């Protein structure tokens, strides 16, 4: 029996199948593998008995795609939710989300919530000036007044969509606006810290209709570019790629567009918004730390599985591997012979 994991909570895996929803545990052999099982994974189940809605996850099927934060697999698009105000827009954090989408080759849509607040015309104009030329789809919504909710719902049709964004930007409120019956918990932004508080505790796939699903995720901010080389950061910025296409590549192939001579990006820096360029410099800084770590500290990780007769078999460490009866008998016979 096959199905898709729609929620993971307290070591229980909740799977949607054609026969309904099942509460599952995973087989021990899967626990020993390095690859974790995440929300969105398609799996094969072994039912405990015909009358039970409990089963074991026996196998994880190949993924179409995967993002590590939030941990979710097999999705079609990402909607990055930001609040126009309360809390104020963090452009660096927004650019992090966008670059992560570019890295994992996922289609990002920018949704700016709380559009009901007055006096925010200036920030809205700034948002349009930065991201419209980069061909990102922009949505302006208000979960309270209902502004833009129909357009928001239209973008969800026939897709599995991940909602990501910092705490307090209104992700749960948006889901409640399109699915009033869910009544997801919402909280106000803290007046003391001016930051949102966590309401969603885990990733969960929520069906909108038969063909449309949305993944509600916890708010988070600790995304870092500590997994790629500095020279690759520019590949994640559309304007940098466009400048090199229109005006030619930089003089040096490993140019980081900081202070180098003959840099095409610095020569046309007026075509890059300052908030985007400052984000780029920060991401390069993080990538440099990763390069230093890789260069001066060799880190080798051993795989936890091997292929035998075209089948993947989980390796068992020598400490945990028990001697077989045959091997034990052989050792005894050898000792007696000696």
C-alpha positions in Angstrom: 0.0 0.0 0.0 1.4 3.4 -1.0 0.7 6.8 0.4 2.2 10.3 1.2 3.3 11.5 4.6 1.3 14.6 5.5 2.5 15.1 9.1 5.3 13.9 11.4 4.8 14.3 15.1 6.4 12.6 18.1 7.9 9.8 16.1 4.6 9.1 14.5 4.2 9.4 10.7 0.7 10.2 9.4 0.2 8.9 5.9 -2.6 9.6 3.5 -3.6 6.7 1.2 -6.5 5.7 -1.0 -7.8 3.7 1.9 -7.7 6.7 4.3 -5.2 8.0 6.8 -2.8 5.8 8.7 -0.8 6.4 11.9 2.6 4.8 11.3 6.0 3.9 12.9 9.0 3.3 10.7 10.9 0.0 10.4 14.2 -0.2 12.3 16.1 -0.7 9.1 15.0 2.8 8.0 16.1 4.3 11.3 19.7 3.3 10.6 19.9 5.1 7.4 21.4 8.6 7.1 18.6 10.0 4.9 15.7 11.2 7.1 12.1 10.7 6.2 10.3 14.0 5.8 6.8 15.4 5.2 5.8 15.0 1.6 7.7 11.7 1.1 5.8 9.0 -0.8 6.1 5.7 1.0 5.1 2.0 1.0 3.3 0.7 4.1 2.9 -2.6 5.7 -0.5 -2.7 7.4 -0.5 -4.3 10.9 -3.9 -6.0 10.2 -6.9 -5.4 7.9 -9.0 -3.7 10.5 -6.4 -1.4 11.8 -5.5 2.1 10.7 -1.9 1.6 12.0 1.0 0.5 9.8 4.7 0.5 9.4 6.6 2.6 6.9 8.6 -0.1 5.0 10.1 1.9 2.1 10.6 5.5 1.0 10.0 6.0 -2.7 12.3 8.3 -4.8 11.8 12.0 -4.4 11.1 14.5 -7.2 12.7 17.3 -5.1 13.6 18.1 -1.6 14.4 21.1 0.5 16.2 20.8 3.9 14.6 23.8 5.6 11.7 23.4 6.1 12.2 19.7 5.6 9.7 18.8 2.9 9.8 16.7 -0.3 7.8 16.4 -3.6 6.5 20.0 -3.9 5.7 22.1 -6.9 6.3 25.7 -5.7 7.2 27.9 -2.8 5.2 30.9 -1.6 7.4 33.2 0.5 5.2 35.1 2.9 6.4 38.5 4.3 4.5 41.1 6.3 4.5 44.6 4.9 4.7 45.8 8.5 4.4 44.3 12.0 7.0 42.9 11.7 8.9 45.1 9.3 10.3 43.5 6.1 13.7 41.9 6.5 15.1 42.2 3.0 18.1 40.0 3.7 15.9 37.2 5.0 13.6 37.5 2.0 16.6 37.3 -0.3 17.8 34.2 1.6 14.5 32.4 0.8 14.7 33.5 -2.8 18.2 32.2 -3.2 17.4 28.9 -1.6 14.5 28.5 -4.1 17.0 29.3 -6.9 19.4 26.7 -5.5 16.8 23.9 -5.3 15.3 25.0 -8.7 11.9 25.7 -7.2 9.5 28.3 -8.5 9.2 31.1 -5.8 6.2 33.5 -5.5 6.4 36.5 -3.2 3.4 37.2 -1.0 3.3 40.4 1.0 0.6 40.1 3.7 -1.1 42.6 6.0 -1.9 44.9 3.0 -4.7 46.4 5.1 -2.3 48.6 7.0 -2.4 52.3 6.1 0.5 54.5 5.1 2.6 51.7 3.5 2.5 53.0 -0.1 6.3 53.8 0.0 7.4 50.3 1.0 5.0 48.7 -1.5 6.5 50.8 -4.3 10.0 49.8 -3.2 9.1 46.1 -3.2 7.8 46.5 -6.8 10.8 48.4 -8.0 13.2 45.7 -6.6 11.4 42.4 -7.5 9.2 43.1 -10.6 12.3 43.6 -12.9 13.6 40.2 -11.7 10.4 38.5 -13.0 9.2 37.3 -9.6 5.5 36.9 -9.2 4.2 39.4 -6.5 1.0 39.0 -4.4 -0.3 41.6 -2.0 -2.9 40.1 0.5 -4.7 40.8 3.6 -6.0 37.9 5.6 -8.2 40.3 7.7 -9.9 42.3 4.9 -9.7 39.5 2.3 -7.8 41.6 -0.2 -5.9 39.5 -2.7 -7.1 36.2 -1.3 -8.8 35.1 -4.5 -5.6 35.7 -6.5 -3.7 33.8 -3.7 -6.1 30.9 -4.0 -5.7 30.8 -7.8 -1.9 30.3 -7.5 -2.5 27.2 -5.4 -4.6 25.3 -7.9 -3.4 21.8 -8.8 -0.2 22.2 -6.9 1.5 21.2 -3.7 2.7 24.6 -2.3 5.0 25.3 0.6 4.4 28.4 2.6 7.6 29.7 4.2 8.4 32.9 6.1 9.4 34.2 9.5 7.1 33.9 12.5 4.2 36.4 12.7 3.9 37.2 9.0 0.5 35.6 8.8 0.9 32.2 7.2 -1.7 30.5 9.4 -4.0 33.5 8.9 -3.8 33.1 5.1 -4.6 29.4 5.3 -7.6 30.2 7.6 -8.7 32.8 5.0 -8.9 30.2 2.2 -10.0 27.3 4.4 -12.1 28.8 7.3 -13.0 25.4 8.7 -9.4 24.6 9.7 -9.2 27.3 12.5 -5.4 27.2 12.7 -3.9 28.9 15.8 -2.7 32.5 15.2 -0.9 34.9 17.5 -0.2 38.6 17.5 3.3 40.0 17.0 5.1 40.5 20.4 5.0 44.2 21.3 8.2 43.8 23.4 10.4 42.2 20.7 8.4 43.3 17.7 8.8 39.8 16.4 6.4 37.0 15.6 5.9 34.1 17.9 5.7 30.5 16.8 2.2 29.1 16.2 3.0 26.2 13.8 5.2 23.6 15.4 5.7 21.2 12.5 5.3 20.9 8.7 1.9 19.7 7.7 0.3 19.2 4.3 -3.2 20.6 4.3 -5.6 19.8 1.4 -7.4 22.7 -0.1 -9.4 20.6 -2.5 -8.8 17.3 -4.3 -5.9 18.5 -6.4 -4.5 21.4 -4.4 -2.5 21.1 -1.2 -0.6 23.6 1.0 2.3 22.9 3.3 2.2 25.0 6.5 5.6 25.3 8.1 7.1 26.7 11.3 8.6 30.1 11.2 12.4 30.1 11.0 15.3 32.4 10.3 18.6 30.5 10.6 19.2 29.8 6.9 22.9 30.1 6.0 24.9 29.6 2.9 27.4 27.3 4.6 27.1 24.6 2.0 28.4 26.1 -1.2 31.5 27.9 -2.5 31.7 31.7 -2.7 31.9 31.8 -6.5 28.6 29.9 -6.7 26.6 32.5 -4.7 26.2 34.8 -7.8 24.4 32.1 -9.7 21.5 32.5 -7.3 21.0 36.2 -8.1 19.0 36.8 -11.3 20.3 40.3 -11.8 23.9 39.3 -11.6 23.4 36.5 -14.1 21.5 39.0 -16.4 24.3 41.6 -16.2 26.9 39.1 -17.2 24.7 37.9 -20.1 24.0 41.5 -21.4 27.4 43.1 -20.8 29.8 40.2 -20.7 31.5 38.2 -18.0 34.0 39.5 -15.5 37.7 39.6 -16.3 38.5 36.9 -13.7 36.5 33.6 -13.8 36.5 33.4 -9.9 35.4 37.1 -9.5 33.3 37.6 -6.3 32.1 41.1 -7.4 33.5 42.7 -4.3 36.5 44.9 -5.2 38.1 43.1 -8.2 39.2 45.0 -11.2 37.4 44.3 -14.5 34.3 43.2 -12.6 31.2 43.5 -14.8 28.9 43.6 -11.9 30.7 46.5 -10.2 30.8 48.4 -13.5 27.0 48.1 -13.7 26.2 48.3 -10.0 23.4 50.8 -10.7 21.4 47.8 -12.1 21.5 46.0 -8.7 19.4 47.2 -5.8 21.5 48.0 -2.7 19.5 45.6 -0.4 20.1 42.8 -2.9 23.8 43.6 -3.2 24.3 43.8 0.6 22.5 40.4 0.9 24.9 39.0 -1.8 28.0 40.2 0.2 26.6 38.6 3.4 26.0 35.3 1.6 29.5 35.3 0.1 30.9 35.9 3.6 29.1 32.8 4.9 30.3 30.8 1.9 33.9 31.9 2.5 33.6 30.4 6.0 32.4 27.1 4.5 35.3 27.2 2.0 37.8 27.7 4.8 36.3 24.9 6.8 36.4 22.5 3.8 40.0 23.5 2.9 41.6 23.1 6.3 39.6 20.3 7.9 39.1 17.2 6.0 35.7 15.7 6.8 34.9 12.3 5.4 31.5 10.7 6.1 31.0 7.0 5.4 27.8 5.9 3.7 25.4 3.9 5.7 24.1 1.7 2.9 25.6 -0.4 0.1 24.3 -1.9 -3.2 24.3 -5.7 -3.3 22.7 -7.5 -6.3 21.0 -4.3 -7.4 19.4 -3.9 -3.9 20.2 -1.3 -1.3 21.2 -2.8 2.0 21.8 -0.9 5.2 25.2 -1.3 6.7 25.5 -2.4 10.3 28.4 -1.1 12.3 31.0 -3.6 13.5 30.2 -2.8 17.1 26.5 -3.7 16.7 27.1 -6.6 14.3 26.5 -9.9 16.1 28.5 -13.0 15.2 26.6 -15.6 13.3 26.3 -19.1 14.7 28.4 -20.5 11.9 31.2 -18.0 12.6 31.0 -18.8 16.3 31.3 -22.5 15.6 34.2 -22.0 13.3 36.0 -19.9 15.9 35.5 -22.7 18.6 36.7 -25.4 16.2 39.8 -23.4 15.4 40.5 -22.8 19.1 40.1 -26.6 19.8 42.4 -27.5 16.9 45.1 -25.1 18.0 
